């Protein structure tokens, strides 16, 4: 309820939206609500709300929650040009990503993070992509294989033939062969 209410109030009443966001009992929803408020707040206030969201993300019950939920404030920060905040917090998330267990959850957390960064500017997603290559072997979980598929599809949609670059960066194995066949590369 609080997250929805914060989102409804954010465009017209920052103070009440913040109150609703802060009342969310679960950190996951509180961070999302705070990001929604920051998206509509005045520039100076937005940064302090984003900082609050980043602190609240640390209250998530595990590393998965912290890494994945930071996608919301990072998307807002990148859109608003809060690049110092975004760069700093993205680095923290990418370090913490190695602690996400099980591997399938790690792949999903990085997929959420990659999608948020990429949606604003593909360049923002590059550090996440590098971390995916380090931490998410596509043959170790179905979610990791789906992560590579998702990125290949998006890259191919944006730039025809872009899937080949994604697939070429993958380690050899079953998932890579599957994507090569799917995209007609073999």
C-alpha positions as CSV (number, residue, x, y, z in Angstrom):
1,X,0.0,0.0,0.0
2,X,2.7,2.5,1.0
3,X,4.7,2.0,-2.2
4,X,1.5,2.6,-4.4
5,X,0.5,5.6,-2.3
6,X,3.9,7.1,-2.5
7,X,3.9,6.7,-6.3
8,X,0.5,8.3,-6.5
9,X,1.5,11.3,-4.4
10,X,5.0,11.8,-5.7
11,X,4.1,14.0,-8.7
12,X,2.0,16.5,-6.6
13,X,3.1,16.3,-3.0
14,X,6.6,15.3,-2.2
15,X,6.2,15.6,1.6
16,X,3.2,13.3,1.8
17,X,4.8,10.9,-0.7
18,X,7.9,10.7,1.4
19,X,5.8,10.0,4.5
20,X,4.1,7.2,2.7
21,X,7.4,5.8,1.3
22,X,9.0,5.8,4.8
23,X,6.0,4.0,6.2
24,X,6.6,0.9,4.1
25,X,7.5,-1.8,6.5
26,X,9.6,-3.8,4.1
27,X,12.9,-2.4,2.8
28,X,12.3,-3.7,-0.7
29,X,9.1,-1.7,-1.1
30,X,10.5,1.3,0.9
31,X,13.4,1.6,-1.5
32,X,11.2,1.4,-4.6
33,X,8.8,4.0,-3.1
34,X,11.7,6.4,-2.2
35,X,13.0,6.1,-5.8
36,X,9.5,7.0,-7.1
37,X,9.4,10.1,-4.8
38,X,13.0,11.1,-5.9
39,X,11.9,10.8,-9.6
40,X,9.4,13.6,-9.1
41,X,11.2,15.7,-6.4
42,X,13.2,18.9,-7.0
43,X,16.8,18.2,-8.0
44,X,18.4,19.1,-4.6
45,X,15.9,17.1,-2.6
46,X,16.0,14.2,-5.1
47,X,19.7,13.4,-4.3
48,X,19.0,13.2,-0.5
49,X,16.0,10.9,-1.2
50,X,18.2,8.7,-3.4
51,X,20.8,8.6,-0.6
52,X,18.1,7.5,1.8
53,X,17.0,4.8,-0.6
54,X,20.6,3.5,-0.9
55,X,20.8,3.4,2.9
56,X,17.5,1.6,3.1
57,X,18.6,-1.0,0.5
58,X,21.1,-2.1,3.1
59,X,18.2,-3.2,5.3
60,X,17.1,-5.8,2.8
61,X,17.2,-9.3,4.2
62,X,20.0,-10.5,1.9
63,X,22.5,-9.5,-0.7
64,X,20.0,-10.3,-3.5
65,X,17.5,-7.8,-2.2
66,X,20.1,-5.1,-1.8
67,X,21.6,-5.5,-5.3
68,X,18.3,-6.0,-7.1
69,X,16.3,-3.2,-5.5
70,X,19.0,-0.7,-6.1
71,X,17.9,-0.8,-9.8
72,X,15.1,1.6,-8.9
73,X,17.2,4.4,-7.4
74,X,19.9,3.9,-9.9
75,X,17.5,4.3,-12.8
76,X,16.3,7.5,-11.4
77,X,19.8,8.8,-10.6
78,X,21.0,8.1,-14.2
79,X,17.9,9.7,-15.6
80,X,18.5,12.8,-13.5
81,X,22.2,13.0,-14.2
82,X,23.1,12.2,-10.6
83,X,26.2,10.4,-12.0
84,X,28.4,10.6,-8.9
85,X,25.7,8.9,-6.8
86,X,24.9,6.4,-9.5
87,X,28.5,5.5,-10.2
88,X,29.3,5.1,-6.5
89,X,26.2,3.0,-5.7
90,X,26.5,0.9,-8.8
91,X,30.1,0.0,-7.8
92,X,28.8,-1.1,-4.4
93,X,26.2,-3.3,-6.0
94,X,28.6,-4.9,-8.3
95,X,31.0,-5.8,-5.5
96,X,28.1,-7.1,-3.4
97,X,26.8,-9.2,-6.3
98,X,29.4,-11.9,-5.7
99,X,27.7,-12.6,-2.3
100,X,24.3,-13.2,-3.8
101,X,23.4,-16.9,-3.5
102,X,22.2,-19.1,-5.1
103,X,23.7,-18.4,-8.5
104,X,20.3,-18.2,-10.1
105,X,19.4,-15.4,-7.8
106,X,22.7,-13.7,-8.6
107,X,21.9,-13.8,-12.3
108,X,18.4,-12.4,-11.7
109,X,19.7,-9.6,-9.5
110,X,22.2,-8.6,-12.2
111,X,19.6,-8.8,-14.9
112,X,17.4,-6.4,-13.0
113,X,20.3,-4.1,-12.5
114,X,21.5,-4.3,-16.1
115,X,18.0,-3.6,-17.4
116,X,17.6,-0.5,-15.3
117,X,21.0,0.9,-16.4
118,X,20.5,0.0,-20.0
119,X,17.1,1.5,-20.2
120,X,18.6,5.0,-19.5
121,X,21.8,4.6,-21.6
122,X,23.5,1.4,-22.8
123,X,26.8,2.8,-21.6
124,X,25.6,2.8,-18.0
125,X,25.0,-1.0,-18.3
126,X,28.6,-1.8,-19.4
127,X,30.0,-2.3,-15.9
128,X,27.1,-4.6,-15.1
129,X,27.7,-6.6,-18.3
130,X,31.4,-7.0,-17.3
131,X,30.3,-8.3,-13.9
132,X,27.8,-10.7,-15.5
133,X,30.6,-12.1,-17.6
134,X,32.6,-12.6,-14.4
135,X,29.9,-14.0,-12.1
136,X,27.3,-15.7,-14.2
137,X,28.3,-18.7,-16.2
138,X,25.4,-19.4,-18.5
139,X,25.6,-23.1,-18.1
140,X,25.4,-23.0,-14.3
141,X,21.7,-22.0,-13.9
142,X,18.7,-21.6,-16.1
143,X,18.4,-18.0,-15.0
144,X,21.9,-17.2,-16.1
145,X,21.1,-18.7,-19.5
146,X,18.0,-16.6,-19.7
147,X,20.0,-13.5,-18.6
148,X,22.3,-13.9,-21.7
149,X,19.2,-14.5,-23.9
150,X,17.5,-11.4,-22.5
151,X,20.6,-9.3,-23.2
152,X,21.2,-10.8,-26.6
153,X,17.5,-10.0,-27.6
154,X,17.7,-6.5,-26.4
155,X,21.0,-5.8,-28.0
156,X,19.8,-7.4,-31.3
157,X,16.6,-5.3,-31.2
158,X,18.5,-2.1,-30.6
159,X,21.3,-2.9,-33.1
160,X,20.5,-5.8,-35.6
161,X,23.4,-8.2,-35.3
162,X,24.1,-7.1,-31.7
163,X,23.3,-10.5,-30.4
164,X,26.4,-11.9,-32.0
165,X,28.6,-9.6,-29.7
166,X,26.8,-10.9,-26.6
167,X,27.1,-14.5,-27.7
168,X,30.7,-14.0,-28.7
169,X,31.5,-12.8,-25.2
170,X,30.0,-15.9,-23.6
171,X,32.1,-18.8,-22.4
172,X,31.9,-21.9,-24.6
173,X,29.2,-24.3,-23.6
174,X,25.7,-25.5,-24.0
175,X,24.0,-22.1,-23.5
176,X,26.3,-20.4,-26.0
177,X,25.6,-23.1,-28.6
178,X,21.8,-22.8,-27.9
179,X,22.0,-19.0,-28.5
180,X,24.1,-19.4,-31.6
181,X,21.4,-21.6,-33.1
182,X,18.6,-19.4,-31.9
183,X,20.1,-16.3,-33.6
184,X,21.2,-18.2,-36.7
185,X,24.9,-17.8,-36.0
186,X,25.8,-21.5,-36.8
